[in-house]
Amino acid sequence: MSEKIYVIHENEEWTTHLFKRLDELNLPYEDWFINEGLVDLNEAPPEGIFYSRMSASSHTRGHRFAPELTESLLVWLEHHGRTVFNGSRALRLEVSKVNQYMALNAAGIQTPKTIAVNGQEQILKAAEKMGVPSFITKHNRAGKGLGVRLFHSHEALREYVEGSEFEPSIDGITLIQEYIQAPEPFITRCEFVGGKFVYAVQVDTSEGFELCPADACRIDDLFCPVGEEVEEKPKFQVIQGFDDPILKKYEAFLQQNNINVAGIEFIRNAAGDIFTYDVNTNTNYNADAEAEAGKFGMLELAKFLEKELKSLKLTV
């Protein structure tokens, strides 16, 4: 059987655009949807290249143990020397922000002050220990900004933690994080394919923290009126000509951690300092922003997989 591209995932809505691009390039591929299943460690995997799009938010779609099964699959592939993109190391960072922050810090990249907590009373103690006026709670394993809440007082945090709206993280670990006050309500997301920078997108945060750029995640109206005139303000905008020294640090970080495809998000404070707070190895792209800019992440990804598949065929 000839070699092909195997796409490992648990959300069909997030692979539609990739499969479309693979079809456009006439590339052979196989859809490996992972939720329930088995990994026979006594057998050898098929030949080909393997790309994982496993997501930390799989539990929100009823696929609670898909990441755990995927890790079994990835280490099996790696053991047999298969070419794997976004393999087991990338997955470990995808499902744990603690792992992300420690890896980012090891690469010399600044992250917000953070405390990892298990236990509701410990959340309150962690906020006191943080010693900052405003702070955020977030889940260690999340995705799309789920579970992120901003607090300006310990009293408001206690009311939330002890109330019916409290959301425990799926892995039991809640993060207390200092709130970085940006001069304007937006964050920046840098997209990388093949470990190399593709483009940066500015994301409007004025309506909240659920910032997944995928078309399937977006609200019905991505545009909000400004003033009394109807002025379209897109939530996602590609930044033309974006260039910053942080990009070299990000590329080095990706190489150090065997991450091939990722979106990395940062925020600047009033002094212009960058704080990196999220690495998404199951990156998605916003169609409206890409069409406006003429840049297409999934096309770049499909071309990268095409190049790697051709390289594999030359060596087999």
DANOR-V619980 format. One record per pair of residues at least 24 apart in sequence whose ideal C-beta (glycine too) atoms are under 6 Angstrom apart, sorted by the first residue. I is the first residue (numbers start at 1). J is the second residue. D is the distance in whole Angstrom. If there is no record, write none. Layout:
i:I j:J d:D
i:I j:J d:D
This chain:
i:3 j:47 d:5
i:3 j:48 d:4
i:3 j:312 d:6
i:3 j:313 d:6
i:4 j:28 d:4
i:4 j:29 d:6
i:4 j:30 d:6
i:4 j:48 d:5
i:5 j:29 d:4
i:5 j:49 d:6
i:5 j:305 d:5
i:5 j:309 d:6
i:6 j:30 d:5
i:6 j:32 d:5
i:6 j:48 d:6
i:6 j:50 d:5
i:7 j:31 d:6
i:7 j:51 d:5
i:8 j:32 d:5
i:8 j:34 d:6
i:8 j:52 d:4
i:9 j:53 d:4
i:10 j:34 d:5
i:10 j:35 d:6
i:10 j:58 d:5
i:10 j:63 d:5
i:10 j:66 d:4
i:13 j:216 d:4
i:14 j:214 d:6
i:14 j:284 d:6
i:17 j:298 d:5
i:18 j:298 d:5
i:21 j:298 d:5
i:21 j:299 d:5
i:21 j:302 d:4
i:22 j:302 d:5
i:25 j:302 d:5
i:25 j:306 d:6
i:27 j:306 d:6
i:34 j:66 d:5
i:34 j:69 d:6
i:34 j:70 d:5
i:35 j:63 d:5
i:35 j:66 d:5
i:39 j:72 d:5
i:39 j:73 d:5
i:39 j:76 d:5
i:44 j:80 d:6
i:45 j:77 d:5
i:45 j:80 d:5
i:45 j:82 d:6
i:49 j:83 d:4
i:49 j:308 d:5
i:49 j:309 d:6
i:49 j:312 d:6
i:50 j:77 d:5
i:50 j:82 d:6
i:50 j:84 d:5
i:51 j:85 d:5
i:52 j:86 d:5
i:53 j:282 d:5
i:54 j:91 d:6
i:55 j:143 d:6
i:55 j:282 d:4
i:56 j:94 d:5
i:56 j:95 d:5
i:56 j:141 d:5
i:56 j:142 d:6
i:56 j:143 d:4
i:57 j:143 d:3
i:57 j:144 d:6
i:59 j:170 d:5
i:67 j:95 d:5
i:83 j:312 d:6
i:85 j:260 d:4
i:86 j:260 d:6
i:86 j:261 d:6
i:86 j:281 d:5
i:89 j:257 d:6
i:89 j:258 d:5
i:90 j:259 d:5
i:90 j:281 d:5
i:93 j:279 d:6
i:94 j:281 d:4
i:95 j:141 d:5
i:96 j:140 d:6
i:97 j:140 d:5
i:98 j:140 d:6
i:100 j:279 d:5
i:103 j:257 d:5
i:104 j:276 d:6
i:107 j:252 d:6
i:107 j:253 d:4
i:107 j:256 d:6
i:109 j:249 d:5
i:109 j:276 d:5
i:110 j:275 d:6
i:111 j:276 d:6
i:112 j:177 d:5
i:112 j:178 d:5
i:112 j:180 d:6
i:112 j:275 d:5
i:112 j:277 d:6
i:113 j:178 d:4
i:114 j:175 d:5
i:114 j:177 d:5
i:115 j:176 d:5
i:116 j:173 d:5
i:116 j:175 d:6
i:117 j:174 d:5
i:118 j:172 d:5
i:118 j:173 d:6
i:120 j:161 d:5
i:123 j:161 d:5
i:123 j:174 d:6
i:124 j:158 d:6
i:126 j:176 d:4
i:127 j:154 d:6
i:127 j:157 d:5
i:127 j:176 d:5
i:130 j:176 d:6
i:132 j:178 d:5
i:134 j:179 d:4
i:135 j:176 d:6
i:135 j:178 d:6
i:135 j:179 d:5
i:136 j:177 d:5
i:136 j:179 d:5
i:137 j:174 d:6
i:138 j:175 d:5
i:139 j:169 d:4
i:140 j:169 d:5
i:140 j:171 d:6
i:140 j:173 d:4
i:140 j:175 d:6
i:141 j:170 d:5
i:141 j:171 d:5
i:144 j:210 d:5
i:144 j:212 d:4
i:145 j:209 d:4
i:145 j:210 d:4
i:145 j:211 d:5
i:148 j:209 d:4
i:180 j:267 d:5
i:180 j:269 d:5
i:180 j:275 d:5
i:182 j:267 d:5
i:183 j:270 d:5
i:187 j:265 d:6
i:187 j:267 d:5
i:188 j:266 d:6
i:189 j:263 d:5
i:189 j:265 d:5
i:190 j:264 d:5
i:191 j:263 d:5
i:191 j:297 d:6
i:192 j:254 d:6
i:192 j:262 d:5
i:193 j:261 d:6
i:193 j:300 d:5
i:193 j:301 d:5
i:193 j:304 d:5
i:194 j:304 d:4
i:195 j:254 d:5
i:195 j:255 d:6
i:195 j:260 d:6
i:197 j:247 d:5
i:198 j:300 d:5
i:199 j:238 d:5
i:199 j:295 d:5
i:200 j:239 d:5
i:200 j:242 d:4
i:201 j:236 d:5
i:201 j:238 d:5
i:201 j:289 d:6
i:202 j:237 d:5
i:202 j:239 d:5
i:203 j:236 d:6
i:204 j:235 d:5
i:213 j:284 d:5
i:213 j:286 d:4
i:214 j:284 d:4
i:215 j:287 d:5
i:236 j:286 d:4
i:236 j:289 d:4
i:237 j:289 d:6
i:238 j:289 d:5
i:238 j:293 d:4
i:238 j:295 d:6
i:246 j:274 d:5
